[in-house]
Amino acid sequence: MPAQSKRKKWTKGKIKEKSNNAVLIDRDGYEKIIKEVCKNKLLTPSNLTDRFHITVSLAKNIFSDLCDKKVLKSVDAATKKTLYTKN
């Protein structure tokens, strides 16, 4: 019995804080994002997520919308990451 009581208690390790990102944006936020996107050379959905605190799925939808409008073009499309650049 004494051996069982002295078992090592495993720590849970580092816990990452959950970010509270927006799922929807308004027209002003969308225009702000478009202005910022036009300034950069290479863009990824994760860059947009970090900068504007939006979800990755929303960033992907914004990029696909801008690709349809011929503002951006897709440079490299991998399974998880997609690179975009100015057209």
Secondary structure as UniProt FT lines:
FT   HELIX           2..5
FT   HELIX           27..39
FT   STRAND          42..43
FT   HELIX           45..52
FT   HELIX           56..68
FT   TURN            69..70
FT   STRAND          72..77
FT   STRAND          82..86
//
